[in-house]
Amino acid sequence: MPDTAIQIKDLFQELKTEWKVKSRYMSNTAQIATVWEYQQIIGMGRPALPLILKELEQETDHWFWALEAISGDDPVPPDHVGDVEKMAKTWIEWGKQKGII
Amino acid sequence: MDARSFPRLTKDNHRITSPRDVGDNCIAWAAEVTDRWWEPGKFWPVVVSRHENGIGALEEAFKSLGYVECPDGVHEIGFVKVAIYGSALEYTHAARQSPNGEWTSKLGKMNDIAHDTPDDVAGGIYGEVVEFMKRPAKSTSAH
């Protein structure tokens, strides 16, 4: 596993790119979340949180499973569940409140 | 569309009908919802665990919307049909029949397409059609 912040960022970018290609036609969230590269990102643990949240700011995508798995939190209120844009905004705000981004 | 994911799609049997949209998925689209991503245990029409990703979970979802199992995807006037796709025991996709008899699919996080038959999007990433379901079409006439 990488040691430095730069190595972690590079690895994240590599895994993210591959995951986006592999998951683009998937609709089953469990399948999306069990793509090997996504599992690798979850395995990076808390150092991946700012990278995921920054990525979420750039482009909305299904990072919620990973965010929940790594943080053990779920800040999305019930009326926003399923609304991908609102879920993304909620998580980004959560990251700011926690000082992660 | 890459041939590995969709080996049966040809330029003559489908057309893209929407831009890319990560906000809804094929299940929502088949259920005629365009502003939510449907996911068991999160946003789903029946109460299930988020770990229920089997074909049965999708079947129960469509049953809750008034669909019943039917033998095939042959066009029937007055009915809406959906095709459920699976790979192993997991659901992978759902397509809906349009009133004109052609089929419409939301391809994951990507585009909506119209396609001639349910089989056109099978054989690759979605596996095969495992079940057809139908419900009476909603009346569009004023009462």
gemmi code that builds the backbone of each chain (N, CA, C; Angstrom):
import gemmi

chains = {
    "A": [
        ("MET", (0.837, -1.204, 0.000), (0.000, 0.000, 0.000), (0.872, 1.254, 0.000)),
        ("PRO", (0.401, 2.361, -0.580), (1.206, 3.580, -0.644), (1.399, 4.213, 0.730)),
        ("ASP", (2.495, 4.953, 0.869), (2.821, 5.580, 2.139), (2.525, 7.075, 2.151)),
        ("THR", (2.826, 7.759, 1.079), (2.720, 9.209, 1.093), (1.363, 9.674, 0.597)),
        ("ALA", (1.048, 10.939, 0.920), (-0.225, 11.510, 0.496), (-0.318, 11.538, -1.024)),
        ("ILE", (0.816, 11.818, -1.673), (0.808, 11.862, -3.145), (0.538, 10.482, -3.721)),
        ("GLN", (1.157, 9.475, -3.127), (0.929, 8.107, -3.610), (-0.526, 7.693, -3.408)),
        ("ILE", (-1.092, 8.080, -2.269), (-2.496, 7.748, -1.991), (-3.407, 8.449, -2.997)),
        ("LYS", (-3.104, 9.715, -3.288), (-3.921, 10.464, -4.242), (-3.825, 9.851, -5.640)),
        ("ASP", (-2.624, 9.489, -6.036), (-2.437, 8.873, -7.356), (-3.170, 7.537, -7.453)),
        ("LEU", (-3.051, 6.754, -6.391), (-3.736, 5.458, -6.396), (-5.241, 5.654, -6.460)),
        ("PHE", (-5.745, 6.624, -5.704), (-7.183, 6.901, -5.730), (-7.630, 7.268, -7.146)),
        ("GLN", (-6.892, 8.137, -7.796), (-7.262, 8.560, -9.151), (-7.306, 7.375, -10.104)),
        ("GLU", (-6.320, 6.509, -9.960), (-6.246, 5.329, -10.823), (-7.442, 4.399, -10.588)),
        ("LEU", (-7.727, 4.139, -9.316), (-8.838, 3.244, -8.967), (-10.177, 3.855, -9.356)),
        ("LYS", (-10.320, 5.146, -9.118), (-11.571, 5.849, -9.453), (-11.869, 5.765, -10.949)),
        ("THR", (-10.862, 6.021, -11.749), (-11.040, 6.001, -13.205), (-11.503, 4.623, -13.670)),
        ("GLU", (-10.864, 3.601, -13.161), (-11.215, 2.237, -13.564), (-12.619, 1.873, -13.070)),
        ("TRP", (-12.930, 2.269, -11.831), (-14.268, 1.989, -11.280), (-15.359, 2.662, -12.115)),
        ("LYS", (-15.131, 3.898, -12.499), (-16.145, 4.610, -13.275), (-16.409, 3.915, -14.614)),
        ("VAL", (-15.374, 3.406, -15.218), (-15.554, 2.685, -16.487), (-16.323, 1.387, -16.244)),
        ("LYS", (-15.899, 0.641, -15.250), (-16.518, -0.669, -15.011), (-17.964, -0.569, -14.534)),
        ("SER", (-18.306, 0.501, -13.814), (-19.640, 0.586, -13.196), (-20.620, 1.442, -13.985)),
        ("ARG", (-20.190, 1.995, -15.106), (-21.034, 3.013, -15.764), (-22.397, 2.492, -16.197)),
        ("TYR", (-22.487, 1.212, -16.569), (-23.775, 0.677, -17.033), (-24.523, -0.070, -15.932)),
        ("MET", (-24.003, -0.058, -14.711), (-24.636, -0.816, -13.627), (-25.725, -0.002, -12.933)),
        ("SER", (-26.797, -0.688, -12.551), (-27.893, -0.053, -11.819), (-28.062, -0.618, -10.421)),
        ("ASN", (-27.525, -1.783, -10.195), (-27.625, -2.428, -8.892), (-26.494, -1.877, -8.017)),
        ("THR", (-26.855, -1.113, -6.989), (-25.847, -0.421, -6.175), (-24.863, -1.387, -5.534)),
        ("ALA", (-25.338, -2.556, -5.146), (-24.435, -3.541, -4.535), (-23.376, -3.987, -5.538)),
        ("GLN", (-23.771, -4.114, -6.800), (-22.790, -4.470, -7.832), (-21.784, -3.344, -8.027)),
        ("ILE", (-22.304, -2.108, -8.029), (-21.430, -0.939, -8.193), (-20.397, -0.897, -7.071)),
        ("ALA", (-20.860, -1.207, -5.860), (-19.988, -1.097, -4.682), (-19.040, -2.282, -4.532)),
        ("THR", (-19.291, -3.358, -5.247), (-18.399, -4.511, -5.117), (-17.451, -4.646, -6.308)),
        ("VAL", (-17.425, -3.647, -7.161), (-16.351, -3.602, -8.177), (-15.017, -3.551, -7.419)),
        ("TRP", (-14.090, -4.332, -7.860), (-12.830, -4.517, -7.128), (-12.156, -3.187, -6.800)),
        ("GLU", (-12.134, -2.236, -7.740), (-11.454, -0.951, -7.504), (-12.164, -0.148, -6.418)),
        ("TYR", (-13.483, -0.237, -6.368), (-14.255, 0.476, -5.331), (-13.941, -0.127, -3.962)),
        ("GLN", (-13.835, -1.445, -3.925), (-13.472, -2.114, -2.673), (-12.059, -1.714, -2.230)),
        ("GLN", (-11.172, -1.535, -3.196), (-9.821, -1.079, -2.869), (-9.842, 0.320, -2.254)),
        ("ILE", (-10.718, 1.168, -2.793), (-10.833, 2.529, -2.249), (-11.362, 2.474, -0.813)),
        ("ILE", (-12.367, 1.648, -0.577), (-12.871, 1.489, 0.796), (-11.742, 0.998, 1.703)),
        ("GLY", (-10.942, 0.097, 1.179), (-9.827, -0.454, 1.949), (-8.752, 0.565, 2.299)),
        ("MET", (-8.740, 1.682, 1.590), (-7.775, 2.742, 1.919), (-8.127, 3.412, 3.244)),
        ("GLY", (-9.388, 3.273, 3.660), (-9.795, 3.808, 4.961), (-9.943, 5.320, 4.981)),
        ("ARG", (-9.787, 5.899, 6.142), (-10.071, 7.326, 6.337), (-9.248, 8.261, 5.434)),
        ("PRO", (-8.014, 7.911, 5.049), (-7.300, 8.792, 4.113), (-8.042, 8.986, 2.780)),
        ("ALA", (-8.948, 8.073, 2.468), (-9.696, 8.214, 1.214), (-10.852, 9.209, 1.324)),
        ("LEU", (-11.281, 9.515, 2.554), (-12.473, 10.371, 2.715), (-12.331, 11.734, 2.021)),
        ("PRO", (-11.246, 12.503, 2.263), (-11.157, 13.800, 1.576), (-11.080, 13.659, 0.064)),
        ("LEU", (-10.464, 12.597, -0.404), (-10.348, 12.385, -1.851), (-11.711, 12.091, -2.459)),
        ("ILE", (-12.490, 11.259, -1.763), (-13.835, 10.945, -2.252), (-14.713, 12.197, -2.237)),
        ("LEU", (-14.654, 12.948, -1.155), (-15.519, 14.129, -1.033), (-15.143, 15.198, -2.058)),
        ("LYS", (-13.852, 15.381, -2.300), (-13.404, 16.318, -3.351), (-13.884, 15.842, -4.721)),
        ("GLU", (-13.795, 14.544, -4.939), (-14.266, 13.976, -6.202), (-15.775, 14.191, -6.355)),
        ("LEU", (-16.494, 14.020, -5.244), (-17.946, 14.213, -5.248), (-18.313, 15.666, -5.565)),
        ("GLU", (-17.460, 16.587, -5.134), (-17.683, 17.999, -5.478), (-17.501, 18.238, -6.968)),
        ("GLN", (-16.584, 17.497, -7.568), (-16.304, 17.664, -8.997), (-17.364, 16.996, -9.858)),
        ("GLU", (-17.770, 15.805, -9.464), (-18.716, 15.036, -10.277), (-19.542, 14.118, -9.384)),
        ("THR", (-20.852, 14.294, -9.435), (-21.741, 13.451, -8.628), (-21.667, 12.005, -9.102)),
        ("ASP", (-21.513, 11.107, -8.169), (-21.503, 9.683, -8.495), (-21.813, 8.905, -7.211)),
        ("HIS", (-21.839, 7.599, -7.336), (-22.312, 6.778, -6.217), (-21.187, 6.421, -5.250)),
        ("TRP", (-20.777, 7.434, -4.519), (-19.748, 7.277, -3.505), (-20.334, 7.038, -2.118)),
        ("PHE", (-21.646, 6.992, -2.003), (-22.287, 6.985, -0.684), (-22.001, 5.712, 0.104)),
        ("TRP", (-21.999, 4.589, -0.604), (-21.700, 3.300, 0.048), (-20.306, 3.356, 0.681)),
        ("ALA", (-19.332, 3.854, -0.067), (-17.957, 3.943, 0.447), (-17.875, 4.927, 1.619)),
        ("LEU", (-18.549, 6.054, 1.486), (-18.511, 7.051, 2.563), (-19.086, 6.481, 3.859)),
        ("GLU", (-20.206, 5.775, 3.715), (-20.809, 5.135, 4.902), (-19.882, 4.076, 5.483)),
        ("ALA", (-19.310, 3.255, 4.599), (-18.466, 2.147, 5.065), (-17.230, 2.660, 5.797)),
        ("ILE", (-16.635, 3.706, 5.265), (-15.389, 4.213, 5.866), (-15.670, 5.017, 7.135)),
        ("SER", (-16.696, 5.879, 7.063), (-16.927, 6.793, 8.194), (-17.792, 6.184, 9.293)),
        ("GLY", (-18.616, 5.191, 8.928), (-19.565, 4.644, 9.887), (-20.710, 5.592, 10.158)),
        ("ASP", (-20.849, 6.597, 9.327), (-21.877, 7.623, 9.509), (-22.833, 7.608, 8.314)),
        ("ASP", (-23.983, 8.203, 8.474), (-24.899, 8.401, 7.347), (-25.712, 9.670, 7.610)),
        ("PRO", (-25.234, 10.808, 7.127), (-25.894, 12.080, 7.436), (-27.105, 12.395, 6.559)),
        ("VAL", (-27.411, 11.541, 5.583), (-28.483, 11.863, 4.621), (-29.845, 11.736, 5.292)),
        ("PRO", (-30.634, 12.811, 5.342), (-31.966, 12.717, 5.942), (-32.902, 11.879, 5.073)),
        ("PRO", (-33.915, 11.261, 5.685), (-34.773, 10.342, 4.937), (-35.383, 10.941, 3.667)),
        ("ASP", (-35.728, 12.223, 3.696), (-36.378, 12.778, 2.504), (-35.397, 13.068, 1.363)),
        ("HIS", (-34.116, 12.911, 1.596), (-33.137, 13.084, 0.522), (-32.633, 11.754, -0.029)),
        ("VAL", (-32.995, 10.662, 0.627), (-32.496, 9.356, 0.192), (-33.007, 9.048, -1.222)),
        ("GLY", (-32.102, 8.656, -2.084), (-32.443, 8.352, -3.473), (-32.249, 9.524, -4.411)),
        ("ASP", (-32.248, 10.739, -3.857), (-32.004, 11.937, -4.669), (-30.491, 12.167, -4.682)),
        ("VAL", (-29.863, 11.751, -5.738), (-28.396, 11.654, -5.774), (-27.727, 13.012, -5.582)),
        ("GLU", (-28.274, 14.046, -6.184), (-27.669, 15.378, -6.040), (-27.756, 15.857, -4.587)),
        ("LYS", (-28.916, 15.675, -3.966), (-29.080, 16.106, -2.571), (-28.213, 15.269, -1.631)),
        ("MET", (-28.093, 13.983, -1.926), (-27.227, 13.122, -1.109), (-25.776, 13.591, -1.207)),
        ("ALA", (-25.362, 13.935, -2.413), (-23.983, 14.412, -2.597), (-23.758, 15.704, -1.806)),
        ("LYS", (-24.692, 16.633, -1.912), (-24.546, 17.907, -1.188), (-24.499, 17.681, 0.323)),
        ("THR", (-25.315, 16.760, 0.803), (-25.333, 16.453, 2.236), (-23.979, 15.924, 2.703)),
        ("TRP", (-23.419, 15.008, 1.914), (-22.121, 14.433, 2.300), (-21.004, 15.470, 2.224)),
        ("ILE", (-21.060, 16.338, 1.223), (-20.024, 17.382, 1.107), (-20.117, 18.322, 2.315)),
        ("GLU", (-21.316, 18.671, 2.679), (-21.509, 19.535, 3.849), (-21.025, 18.837, 5.118)),
        ("TRP", (-21.311, 17.550, 5.221), (-20.823, 16.735, 6.351), (-19.306, 16.791, 6.426)),
        ("GLY", (-18.657, 16.665, 5.264), (-17.192, 16.691, 5.228), (-16.628, 18.026, 5.686)),
        ("LYS", (-17.324, 19.087, 5.306), (-16.888, 20.430, 5.733), (-17.072, 20.609, 7.242)),
        ("GLN", (-18.201, 20.150, 7.740), (-18.469, 20.275, 9.176), (-17.469, 19.474, 10.012)),
        ("LYS", (-17.039, 18.354, 9.462), (-16.082, 17.490, 10.185), (-14.634, 17.945, 9.974)),
        ("GLY", (-14.444, 18.973, 9.115), (-13.094, 19.444, 8.844), (-12.289, 18.516, 7.946)),
        ("ILE", (-12.993, 17.665, 7.207), (-12.302, 16.708, 6.334), (-11.933, 17.364, 4.998)),
        ("ILE", (-12.770, 18.279, 4.533), (-12.437, 19.056, 3.320), (-12.605, 20.532, 3.626)),
    ],
    "B": [
        ("MET", (-21.668, 2.567, -27.018), (-21.903, 1.344, -26.234), (-20.845, 0.310, -26.623)),
        ("ASP", (-20.158, -0.223, -25.611), (-19.099, -1.152, -25.980), (-19.643, -2.571, -26.159)),
        ("ALA", (-19.061, -3.270, -27.112), (-19.567, -4.582, -27.518), (-19.427, -5.625, -26.411)),
        ("ARG", (-18.461, -5.438, -25.522), (-18.285, -6.414, -24.442), (-19.466, -6.341, -23.466)),
        ("SER", (-19.916, -5.128, -23.169), (-21.045, -4.972, -22.253), (-22.369, -5.307, -22.931)),
        ("PHE", (-22.464, -4.977, -24.227), (-23.724, -5.169, -24.955), (-23.464, -5.838, -26.296)),
        ("PRO", (-23.170, -7.124, -26.266), (-22.786, -7.803, -27.511), (-23.906, -7.906, -28.543)),
        ("ARG", (-25.167, -7.701, -28.108), (-26.277, -7.862, -29.056), (-26.831, -6.526, -29.559)),
        ("LEU", (-26.298, -5.434, -29.048), (-26.740, -4.132, -29.545), (-26.058, -3.842, -30.871)),
        ("THR", (-26.838, -3.381, -31.845), (-26.282, -2.958, -33.128), (-26.750, -1.539, -33.399)),
        ("LYS", (-26.158, -0.905, -34.373), (-26.580, 0.471, -34.673), (-28.019, 0.506, -35.192)),
        ("ASP", (-28.511, -0.630, -35.659), (-29.865, -0.667, -36.212), (-30.937, -1.047, -35.200)),
        ("ASN", (-30.569, -1.602, -34.038), (-31.624, -2.061, -33.119), (-31.792, -1.185, -31.880)),
        ("HIS", (-31.108, -0.037, -31.848), (-31.321, 0.855, -30.704), (-31.001, 2.290, -31.092)),
        ("ARG", (-31.478, 3.204, -30.259), (-31.068, 4.608, -30.410), (-31.029, 5.257, -29.033)),
        ("ILE", (-30.107, 6.182, -28.848), (-29.974, 6.897, -27.580), (-31.064, 7.950, -27.494)),
        ("THR", (-31.753, 7.999, -26.352), (-32.906, 8.902, -26.235), (-32.747, 9.951, -25.134)),
        ("SER", (-31.610, 9.949, -24.441), (-31.409, 10.969, -23.406), (-29.929, 11.185, -23.195)),
        ("PRO", (-29.557, 12.314, -22.592), (-28.154, 12.470, -22.188), (-27.856, 11.599, -20.976)),
        ("ARG", (-26.574, 11.491, -20.659), (-26.135, 10.755, -19.478), (-26.730, 11.386, -18.220)),
        ("ASP", (-27.145, 10.544, -17.262), (-27.738, 11.070, -16.029), (-27.504, 10.075, -14.900)),
        ("VAL", (-26.766, 10.514, -13.892), (-26.438, 9.624, -12.781), (-27.541, 9.628, -11.714)),
        ("GLY", (-28.574, 10.424, -11.930), (-29.599, 10.632, -10.902), (-30.668, 9.571, -10.810)),
        ("ASP", (-30.840, 8.765, -11.843), (-31.803, 7.670, -11.751), (-31.178, 6.436, -12.387)),
        ("ASN", (-31.764, 5.285, -12.086), (-31.228, 4.044, -12.650), (-32.318, 3.304, -13.403)),
        ("CYS", (-31.959, 2.161, -13.926), (-32.893, 1.429, -14.788), (-34.153, 1.022, -14.045)),
        ("ILE", (-34.023, 0.732, -12.766), (-35.183, 0.282, -11.996), (-36.175, 1.443, -11.850)),
        ("ALA", (-35.648, 2.616, -11.499), (-36.498, 3.797, -11.408), (-37.145, 4.091, -12.766)),
        ("TRP", (-36.338, 4.025, -13.807), (-36.827, 4.341, -15.159), (-37.928, 3.354, -15.573)),
        ("ALA", (-37.705, 2.070, -15.286), (-38.727, 1.070, -15.626), (-40.013, 1.336, -14.850)),
        ("ALA", (-39.867, 1.887, -13.635), (-41.037, 2.201, -12.807), (-41.581, 3.602, -13.106)),
        ("GLU", (-41.038, 4.205, -14.150), (-41.494, 5.525, -14.614), (-41.213, 6.639, -13.605)),
        ("VAL", (-40.068, 6.535, -12.954), (-39.588, 7.565, -12.020), (-38.227, 8.055, -12.537)),
        ("THR", (-38.047, 9.365, -12.588), (-36.801, 9.874, -13.185), (-35.963, 10.726, -12.232)),
        ("ASP", (-36.393, 10.846, -10.979), (-35.632, 11.726, -10.087), (-35.064, 11.011, -8.864)),
        ("ARG", (-35.020, 9.701, -8.892), (-34.481, 8.943, -7.761), (-33.686, 7.752, -8.275)),
        ("TRP", (-32.697, 7.384, -7.489), (-31.927, 6.164, -7.721), (-32.509, 5.101, -6.796)),
        ("TRP", (-33.114, 4.068, -7.393), (-33.767, 3.033, -6.579), (-32.734, 2.011, -6.108)),
        ("GLU", (-32.804, 1.723, -4.821), (-31.800, 0.850, -4.203), (-32.440, 0.140, -3.012)),
        ("PRO", (-32.370, -1.192, -2.953), (-32.959, -1.905, -1.815), (-32.432, -1.380, -0.483)),
        ("GLY", (-33.362, -1.215, 0.445), (-32.970, -0.773, 1.785), (-32.749, 0.716, 1.903)),
        ("LYS", (-32.735, 1.424, 0.775), (-32.524, 2.868, 0.778), (-33.755, 3.567, 0.204)),
        ("PHE", (-33.944, 3.437, -1.084), (-35.146, 3.984, -1.732), (-35.733, 2.872, -2.580)),
        ("TRP", (-36.793, 2.261, -2.062), (-37.335, 1.031, -2.647), (-38.812, 0.992, -2.278)),
        ("PRO", (-39.687, 0.507, -3.135), (-41.126, 0.591, -2.820), (-41.615, -0.374, -1.741)),
        ("VAL", (-40.793, -1.348, -1.388), (-41.152, -2.255, -0.290), (-39.975, -2.307, 0.685)),
        ("VAL", (-40.280, -2.671, 1.919), (-39.238, -2.718, 2.941), (-38.378, -3.967, 2.744)),
        ("VAL", (-37.105, -3.750, 2.455), (-36.143, -4.857, 2.346), (-34.804, -4.383, 2.908)),
        ("SER", (-33.959, -5.325, 3.225), (-32.598, -4.990, 3.659), (-31.800, -4.472, 2.467)),
        ("ARG", (-30.800, -3.639, 2.720), (-29.962, -3.157, 1.616), (-29.122, -4.283, 1.023)),
        ("HIS", (-29.089, -5.408, 1.713), (-28.318, -6.543, 1.221), (-29.160, -7.484, 0.352)),
        ("GLU", (-30.438, -7.138, 0.184), (-31.317, -7.965, -0.657), (-31.191, -7.492, -2.102)),
        ("ASN", (-30.299, -8.078, -2.833), (-30.090, -7.674, -4.222), (-30.419, -8.791, -5.201)),
        ("GLY", (-31.216, -9.735, -4.731), (-31.612, -10.847, -5.570), (-32.725, -10.464, -6.524)),
        ("ILE", (-32.969, -11.341, -7.474), (-34.023, -11.119, -8.457), (-35.373, -11.007, -7.751)),
        ("GLY", (-35.544, -11.742, -6.657), (-36.801, -11.700, -5.903), (-37.105, -10.324, -5.340)),
        ("ALA", (-36.067, -9.587, -4.944), (-36.278, -8.236, -4.399), (-36.855, -7.316, -5.465)),
        ("LEU", (-36.382, -7.476, -6.678), (-36.892, -6.635, -7.772), (-38.303, -7.066, -8.167)),
        ("GLU", (-38.521, -8.376, -8.157), (-39.856, -8.904, -8.455), (-40.876, -8.353, -7.450)),
        ("GLU", (-40.519, -8.360, -6.173), (-41.420, -7.843, -5.138), (-41.664, -6.350, -5.320)),
        ("ALA", (-40.633, -5.618, -5.737), (-40.785, -4.180, -5.974), (-41.821, -3.926, -7.068)),
        ("PHE", (-41.714, -4.652, -8.163), (-42.665, -4.444, -9.259), (-44.061, -4.949, -8.886)),
        ("LYS", (-44.128, -6.021, -8.100), (-45.455, -6.487, -7.633), (-46.142, -5.389, -6.831)),
        ("SER", (-45.368, -4.673, -6.023), (-45.948, -3.598, -5.210), (-46.451, -2.448, -6.065)),
        ("LEU", (-46.005, -2.401, -7.313), (-46.448, -1.362, -8.247), (-47.578, -1.859, -9.146)),
        ("GLY", (-48.074, -3.062, -8.862), (-49.221, -3.579, -9.608), (-48.879, -4.547, -10.720)),
        ("TYR", (-47.624, -4.913, -10.840), (-47.222, -5.849, -11.894), (-47.429, -7.299, -11.436)),
        ("VAL", (-47.742, -8.141, -12.401), (-47.822, -9.587, -12.150), (-46.960, -10.294, -13.193)),
        ("GLU", (-46.538, -11.489, -12.865), (-45.711, -12.239, -13.811), (-46.493, -12.522, -15.084)),
        ("CYS", (-45.810, -12.533, -16.217), (-46.434, -12.904, -17.488), (-45.413, -13.701, -18.306)),
        ("PRO", (-45.886, -14.460, -19.300), (-44.976, -15.413, -19.943), (-43.956, -14.807, -20.901)),
        ("ASP", (-44.247, -13.633, -21.453), (-43.327, -13.112, -22.480), (-43.453, -11.602, -22.607)),
        ("GLY", (-42.670, -11.055, -23.514), (-42.660, -9.611, -23.732), (-43.425, -9.199, -24.979)),
        ("VAL", (-44.303, -10.082, -25.439), (-45.106, -9.741, -26.624), (-45.999, -8.545, -26.300)),
        ("HIS", (-46.054, -7.587, -27.221), (-46.818, -6.366, -26.984), (-48.309, -6.661, -26.851)),
        ("GLU", (-48.909, -6.162, -25.761), (-50.352, -6.320, -25.559), (-50.942, -4.934, -25.356)),
        ("ILE", (-51.882, -4.586, -26.193), (-52.539, -3.279, -26.066), (-53.187, -3.191, -24.676)),
        ("GLY", (-52.998, -2.066, -24.002), (-53.613, -1.865, -22.695), (-52.768, -2.327, -21.524)),
        ("PHE", (-51.573, -2.839, -21.807), (-50.687, -3.299, -20.726), (-49.290, -2.688, -20.873)),
        ("VAL", (-48.658, -2.471, -19.731), (-47.241, -2.105, -19.702), (-46.482, -3.336, -19.229)),
        ("LYS", (-45.420, -3.670, -19.928), (-44.608, -4.819, -19.511), (-43.214, -4.365, -19.120)),
        ("VAL", (-42.627, -5.105, -18.190), (-41.216, -4.893, -17.852), (-40.488, -6.227, -17.995)),
        ("ALA", (-39.233, -6.125, -18.374), (-38.354, -7.304, -18.430), (-37.328, -7.161, -17.314)),
        ("ILE", (-37.172, -8.220, -16.544), (-36.186, -8.242, -15.454), (-34.994, -9.083, -15.908)),
        ("TYR", (-33.815, -8.546, -15.713), (-32.587, -9.225, -16.127), (-31.801, -9.651, -14.881)),
        ("GLY", (-31.091, -10.762, -15.010), (-30.290, -11.222, -13.895), (-29.029, -11.939, -14.359)),
        ("SER", (-28.078, -11.931, -13.460), (-26.844, -12.663, -13.695), (-26.588, -13.431, -12.405)),
        ("ALA", (-26.480, -14.736, -12.480), (-26.504, -15.593, -11.301), (-27.815, -15.331, -10.566)),
        ("LEU", (-27.778, -14.985, -9.290), (-29.036, -14.773, -8.567), (-29.343, -13.293, -8.363)),
        ("GLU", (-28.465, -12.412, -8.814), (-28.664, -10.974, -8.602), (-29.410, -10.333, -9.757)),
        ("TYR", (-30.255, -9.358, -9.421), (-30.849, -8.589, -10.520), (-29.785, -7.647, -11.059)),
        ("THR", (-29.872, -7.381, -12.336), (-28.882, -6.507, -12.973), (-29.515, -5.340, -13.703)),
        ("HIS", (-30.771, -5.522, -14.152), (-31.354, -4.508, -15.027), (-32.854, -4.739, -15.129)),
        ("ALA", (-33.568, -3.667, -15.516), (-34.975, -3.791, -15.890), (-35.225, -2.877, -17.083)),
        ("ALA", (-36.022, -3.354, -18.021), (-36.414, -2.562, -19.188), (-37.931, -2.494, -19.218)),
        ("ARG", (-38.463, -1.439, -19.799), (-39.925, -1.257, -19.863), (-40.357, -1.158, -21.323)),
        ("GLN", (-41.524, -1.743, -21.598), (-42.069, -1.654, -22.952), (-42.848, -0.359, -23.124)),
        ("SER", (-42.582, 0.332, -24.199), (-43.285, 1.582, -24.498), (-44.623, 1.271, -25.168)),
        ("PRO", (-45.551, 2.226, -25.180), (-46.862, 1.970, -25.791), (-46.781, 1.527, -27.255)),
        ("ASN", (-45.729, 1.910, -27.954), (-45.604, 1.502, -29.364), (-44.986, 0.117, -29.530)),
        ("GLY", (-44.682, -0.557, -28.421), (-44.170, -1.923, -28.492), (-42.665, -2.035, -28.410)),
        ("GLU", (-41.945, -0.921, -28.654), (-40.492, -1.003, -28.490), (-40.153, -0.913, -27.001)),
        ("TRP", (-38.888, -1.098, -26.678), (-38.464, -1.154, -25.280), (-37.568, 0.024, -24.941)),
        ("THR", (-37.592, 0.414, -23.661), (-36.760, 1.523, -23.222), (-35.958, 1.098, -21.995)),
        ("SER", (-34.696, 1.476, -21.988), (-33.791, 1.109, -20.884), (-32.965, 2.311, -20.472)),
        ("LYS", (-32.750, 2.441, -19.173), (-31.745, 3.368, -18.650), (-30.505, 2.524, -18.381)),
        ("LEU", (-29.415, 2.876, -18.997), (-28.207, 2.058, -18.880), (-27.351, 2.529, -17.704)),
        ("GLY", (-27.736, 2.072, -16.513), (-26.969, 2.406, -15.313), (-26.878, 3.902, -15.096)),
        ("LYS", (-25.636, 4.406, -15.034), (-25.394, 5.833, -14.785), (-25.325, 6.616, -16.095)),
        ("MET", (-25.627, 5.936, -17.194), (-25.438, 6.563, -18.506), (-26.775, 6.986, -19.116)),
        ("ASN", (-26.953, 6.726, -20.398), (-28.091, 7.234, -21.165), (-29.318, 6.335, -21.077)),
        ("ASP", (-30.456, 6.890, -21.519), (-31.634, 6.079, -21.831), (-31.500, 5.678, -23.298)),
        ("ILE", (-31.960, 4.471, -23.603), (-32.010, 4.078, -25.014), (-33.370, 3.463, -25.309)),
        ("ALA", (-33.780, 3.520, -26.570), (-34.911, 2.742, -27.067), (-34.317, 1.568, -27.821)),
        ("HIS", (-34.891, 0.377, -27.615), (-34.370, -0.798, -28.317), (-35.516, -1.668, -28.786)),
        ("ASP", (-35.261, -2.445, -29.839), (-36.341, -3.190, -30.494), (-36.908, -4.308, -29.624)),
        ("THR", (-36.044, -5.054, -28.963), (-36.496, -6.205, -28.175), (-35.756, -6.233, -26.826)),
        ("PRO", (-36.293, -6.934, -25.831), (-35.585, -7.058, -24.544), (-34.216, -7.708, -24.710)),
        ("ASP", (-34.099, -8.609, -25.673), (-32.860, -9.356, -25.857), (-31.701, -8.470, -26.319)),
        ("ASP", (-32.027, -7.309, -26.874), (-30.968, -6.458, -27.439), (-29.939, -6.013, -26.403)),
        ("VAL", (-30.354, -5.850, -25.133), (-29.396, -5.399, -24.108), (-28.894, -6.560, -23.240)),
        ("ALA", (-29.269, -7.775, -23.606), (-28.853, -8.957, -22.840), (-27.560, -9.536, -23.409)),
        ("GLY", (-27.064, -10.566, -22.731), (-25.909, -11.290, -23.244), (-24.562, -10.774, -22.782)),
        ("GLY", (-24.577, -9.651, -22.062), (-23.308, -9.073, -21.597), (-23.383, -8.727, -20.129)),
        ("ILE", (-23.239, -7.461, -19.841), (-23.168, -7.020, -18.450), (-24.465, -7.296, -17.680)),
        ("TYR", (-25.602, -7.369, -18.370), (-26.880, -7.600, -17.681), (-27.290, -9.071, -17.624)),
        ("GLY", (-26.488, -9.938, -18.179), (-26.909, -11.337, -18.198), (-28.086, -11.506, -19.146)),
        ("GLU", (-29.068, -12.298, -18.723), (-30.218, -12.591, -19.590), (-31.524, -12.150, -18.938)),
        ("VAL", (-32.575, -12.055, -19.748), (-33.914, -11.797, -19.206), (-34.334, -13.023, -18.406)),
        ("VAL", (-34.751, -12.789, -17.163), (-35.149, -13.921, -16.324), (-36.653, -13.926, -16.054)),
        ("GLU", (-37.313, -12.817, -16.339), (-38.744, -12.764, -16.040), (-39.380, -11.574, -16.756)),
        ("PHE", (-40.653, -11.754, -17.151), (-41.451, -10.644, -17.655), (-42.598, -10.404, -16.679)),
        ("MET", (-42.983, -9.145, -16.517), (-44.128, -8.800, -15.672), (-44.957, -7.758, -16.411)),
        ("LYS", (-46.243, -7.660, -16.073), (-47.092, -6.679, -16.737), (-48.117, -6.115, -15.762)),
        ("ARG", (-48.617, -4.933, -16.096), (-49.732, -4.336, -15.376), (-50.580, -3.577, -16.381)),
        ("PRO", (-51.837, -3.329, -16.037), (-52.660, -2.528, -16.950), (-52.051, -1.142, -17.128)),
        ("ALA", (-52.097, -0.648, -18.359), (-51.587, 0.704, -18.621), (-52.500, 1.723, -17.963)),
        ("LYS", (-51.893, 2.813, -17.521), (-52.716, 3.884, -16.953), (-53.471, 4.560, -18.081)),
        ("SER", (-54.751, 4.835, -17.834), (-55.558, 5.509, -18.845), (-55.079, 6.937, -18.997)),
        ("THR", (-54.994, 7.393, -20.252), (-54.586, 8.777, -20.498), (-55.780, 9.656, -20.836)),
        ("SER", (-56.986, 9.058, -20.894), (-58.163, 9.851, -21.241), (-58.722, 10.543, -20.005)),
        ("ALA", (-59.334, 11.706, -20.194), (-59.929, 12.463, -19.087), (-61.242, 11.823, -18.670)),
        ("HIS", (-61.541, 11.848, -17.368), (-62.801, 11.273, -16.869), (-63.691, 12.380, -16.359)),
    ],
}
model = gemmi.Model(1)
for chain_id, residues in chains.items():
    chain = gemmi.Chain(chain_id)
    for i, (resn, *xyz) in enumerate(residues, 1):
        res = gemmi.Residue()
        res.name, res.seqid = resn, gemmi.SeqId(i, " ")
        for name, pos in zip(("N", "CA", "C"), xyz):
            atom = gemmi.Atom()
            atom.name, atom.element = name, gemmi.Element(name[0])
            atom.pos, atom.b_iso = gemmi.Position(*pos), 0.0
            res.add_atom(atom)
        chain.add_residue(res)
    model.add_chain(chain)
structure = gemmi.Structure()
structure.add_model(model)
structure.setup_entities()
